[in-house]
Amino acid sequence: MDQQAPILEFDHSPTAIIEPSMWHNPIDGLPTAAVITWMTDAFERLISEHASHVCYRMTAESADLAVYQVDVPDGPIVAALSHVGAPVSGALFETLIAIGCTTTIAVGSSGGLVAEHPPGMVVVPDAAIRDEGVSYHYAPPARLAHPDPGLQTALRGAFADAGIAATTGHVWTTDAFFRETPTKVAARVSEGAIAVDMEASALATIASFRGTRHGHAVYMADTLHGDEWDPTDLVQRDTDFRYRLLLAGASTAAQQR
């Protein structure tokens, strides 16, 4: 008997029994560009400092996520705050695609894996290591997922214009932040990972499957490369900095729509 793990048994069928279009319909006049974040403080500031209104809701059991239309200086966009983790973020992303969003930027936090990049450094990844479960339902097994190169270039330019230090490299995406062991960190760093998050590879893979464009950026909020975990920015959040990051992502989305 084949003992391959079920998650590696990719089904190439383009349709599923439950499709997003069965729950969510396109919205006439909705902006086609969107930004997703997990940074509650920055998101609340974004919708409070710019004209905004709730244009949709994604509801599923314990999840009730409001989707906003926000008028940022570069034009109207869709904006949504997600719960942390690839499964719910993937479901929210599928919802945004189903209601009409074709260009999406995600901006969040991550853990730093290498000493040369301190907390606050932004990573605009060239690839994400697929160590989560969602992406394997959207693409055959492989090590890497890739965000849209054009959007990544645009994001790097937006951060430079905003005076925000950014670099590139791989992001390691995992579902289990309580299992980021020294051995696993060392292995991922050897592959080129400089940060670890929980969503990047899943969203990039979903975008490829659905034929949409997705850009992604994270900043290093805590560090895992020293003798001890340093959660400094996770407990002493710089809301101004996080808002600047999110606004740069939102502006990039608006310019690319």
C-alpha positions in Angstrom: 0.0 0.0 0.0 1.2 3.5 -0.9 2.0 5.3 2.4 2.4 8.7 0.9 0.9 11.5 3.0 -2.6 12.5 1.7 -1.6 16.1 1.5 0.8 15.1 -1.4 -2.0 13.6 -3.4 -2.8 16.6 -5.6 -6.0 16.5 -7.7 -5.6 18.4 -10.9 -9.4 18.9 -11.3 -10.1 22.6 -11.7 -13.5 22.4 -9.9 -14.6 21.4 -6.4 -17.9 20.3 -4.9 -18.1 23.7 -3.1 -16.9 26.6 -5.3 -16.5 30.2 -4.0 -19.0 31.3 -6.6 -21.7 29.2 -4.8 -21.4 31.5 -1.7 -20.1 34.8 -3.1 -21.1 36.8 -6.2 -19.3 39.5 -8.1 -20.2 43.0 -6.8 -20.9 45.6 -9.5 -18.6 48.7 -9.2 -16.3 47.1 -6.7 -12.6 48.1 -7.0 -10.6 45.3 -8.5 -7.6 46.0 -6.2 -7.5 44.8 -2.6 -5.2 44.8 0.4 -5.2 42.1 3.1 -3.5 42.5 6.5 -3.4 40.8 9.9 -2.3 44.0 11.7 -5.4 45.1 13.6 -4.0 48.5 14.8 -2.9 49.5 11.3 -6.1 48.3 9.7 -8.3 50.3 12.1 -6.2 53.4 11.4 -6.5 52.8 7.6 -10.3 52.7 7.7 -10.7 55.5 10.2 -8.4 58.0 8.4 -9.8 57.5 4.9 -13.4 57.4 3.7 -14.6 53.8 4.0 -17.6 51.6 4.3 -18.4 47.9 4.7 -19.1 46.5 1.3 -19.2 42.8 2.1 -18.9 40.2 4.9 -17.3 36.8 4.9 -19.1 34.7 7.5 -18.4 31.0 8.3 -19.1 29.6 11.8 -16.7 31.6 14.1 -15.4 33.9 11.4 -17.2 37.1 10.6 -14.8 39.3 8.6 -15.9 42.6 7.3 -14.7 43.7 3.9 -14.3 47.4 3.3 -14.1 49.8 0.4 -11.5 52.4 1.3 -10.6 55.6 -0.6 -6.9 55.9 -0.3 -5.1 58.8 -2.0 -4.3 56.7 -5.1 -7.9 55.6 -5.6 -10.5 53.2 -4.1 -9.5 49.8 -3.0 -11.0 46.8 -1.1 -9.4 46.2 2.3 -9.8 43.3 4.7 -8.4 42.2 8.1 -7.9 38.5 8.3 -7.4 36.1 11.2 -3.9 34.7 11.4 -3.1 31.5 9.5 -3.3 30.1 6.0 -6.7 28.4 6.1 -8.8 31.4 7.1 -6.7 33.8 5.1 -7.0 31.5 2.1 -10.8 31.5 2.5 -10.9 35.2 2.8 -8.7 35.5 -0.3 -11.0 33.2 -2.2 -13.9 35.4 -1.2 -12.2 38.6 -2.4 -11.5 36.9 -5.8 -15.1 35.7 -6.0 -16.5 39.2 -5.4 -14.3 40.7 -8.1 -10.8 41.5 -6.8 -8.1 40.6 -9.4 -5.0 42.3 -7.8 -4.2 41.8 -4.2 -1.5 43.0 -1.9 -0.9 41.4 1.6 1.1 43.1 4.3 1.8 41.5 7.7 4.4 40.7 10.3 6.9 37.8 10.5 9.7 36.4 12.5 13.3 37.2 11.6 15.6 34.3 11.0 19.0 35.9 10.3 20.9 38.4 12.5 21.8 40.7 9.7 18.2 41.8 9.3 17.0 43.4 12.5 13.4 43.9 13.7 11.6 46.4 11.6 13.2 45.3 8.3 10.7 44.7 5.6 10.9 41.6 3.4 9.4 41.7 -0.1 9.9 38.0 -0.8 11.0 36.5 -4.2 9.5 33.2 -3.0 7.9 31.5 -0.1 8.7 28.0 1.2 5.6 25.9 1.2 5.5 24.4 4.7 1.8 24.9 5.3 -1.1 22.8 4.2 -3.4 25.0 2.1 -1.2 25.4 -1.0 -1.0 21.6 -1.5 -4.7 21.7 -2.5 -4.1 24.3 -5.2 -0.8 23.1 -6.8 1.2 19.9 -7.0 3.9 19.4 -4.3 6.9 21.7 -4.7 9.1 23.6 -2.3 8.4 27.2 -3.4 5.5 29.5 -4.3 6.0 32.8 -6.0 4.2 36.1 -5.6 3.7 38.2 -8.7 7.1 39.6 -9.7 5.7 42.9 -11.1 3.8 43.6 -7.8 6.9 42.7 -5.8 8.9 45.3 -7.8 6.1 47.8 -7.3 6.1 47.1 -3.5 9.8 47.6 -3.2 9.5 51.0 -5.0 6.6 52.0 -2.7 8.6 51.2 0.4 11.6 53.1 -0.9 9.5 56.1 -1.6 8.1 55.9 2.0 11.6 55.7 3.4 11.1 52.2 4.7 14.1 49.8 4.6 13.3 46.6 2.7 15.1 43.6 1.4 14.3 40.4 -0.5 14.8 36.7 0.0 12.7 33.7 0.8 9.9 33.6 3.4 9.3 30.3 5.2 5.5 29.8 5.6 4.4 27.3 8.4 1.2 26.5 10.1 2.8 25.7 13.5 4.6 28.6 15.1 5.1 26.5 18.3 7.1 24.0 16.2 9.7 26.4 14.8 12.6 24.3 16.1 16.3 25.2 15.9 16.8 22.3 13.4 13.9 23.5 11.2 15.0 27.2 11.3 18.6 26.2 10.3 17.2 24.1 7.4 15.0 26.8 6.1 17.8 29.4 6.4 20.0 27.1 4.4 17.4 27.3 1.6 17.5 31.1 1.6 14.7 31.9 4.1 15.2 35.1 6.1 11.8 35.4 7.7 9.0 33.1 8.8 5.2 33.7 8.4 2.0 31.8 8.2 0.3 32.9 5.0 2.6 33.9 2.1 3.0 30.6 0.3 -0.7 29.8 0.5 -1.9 33.1 -0.9 0.6 33.1 -3.7 -0.4 29.6 -4.7 -4.2 30.4 -4.6 -3.6 33.5 -6.8 -1.8 31.3 -9.3 -4.6 28.8 -9.3 -7.2 31.4 -9.8 -5.3 33.4 -12.4 -5.0 36.6 -10.3 -2.1 38.8 -9.3 -0.8 38.7 -5.7 1.9 40.7 -4.0 3.2 40.1 -0.5 5.3 41.9 2.1 6.1 41.2 5.8 8.2 43.0 8.3 10.3 41.3 11.0 8.5 41.8 14.3 10.3 39.2 16.4 13.5 37.2 16.0 14.3 33.5 16.2 18.0 33.5 15.4 19.5 34.2 18.8 19.9 32.0 21.8 16.4 33.0 22.9 13.2 34.2 21.2 12.9 38.0 21.2 9.3 39.0 20.9 9.9 42.7 21.4 7.8 44.2 18.6 5.0 41.7 19.2 4.4 43.3 22.6 5.6 46.8 21.9 4.0 47.5 18.5 4.9 50.6 16.6 1.5 51.4 15.2 2.8 54.4 13.1 5.3 52.2 11.4 2.8 49.4 10.8 0.3 51.9 9.4 3.0 53.3 7.0 3.6 49.8 5.8 -0.1 49.1 5.2 -0.7 52.4 3.5 2.3 51.7 1.1 0.7 48.4 0.3 -2.7 49.9 -0.2 -1.3 52.6 -2.5 0.5 49.9 -4.5 -2.7 48.0 -5.0 -4.6 51.1 -6.0 -1.9 52.0 -8.6 -1.9 48.5 -10.1 -5.7 48.0 -10.4 
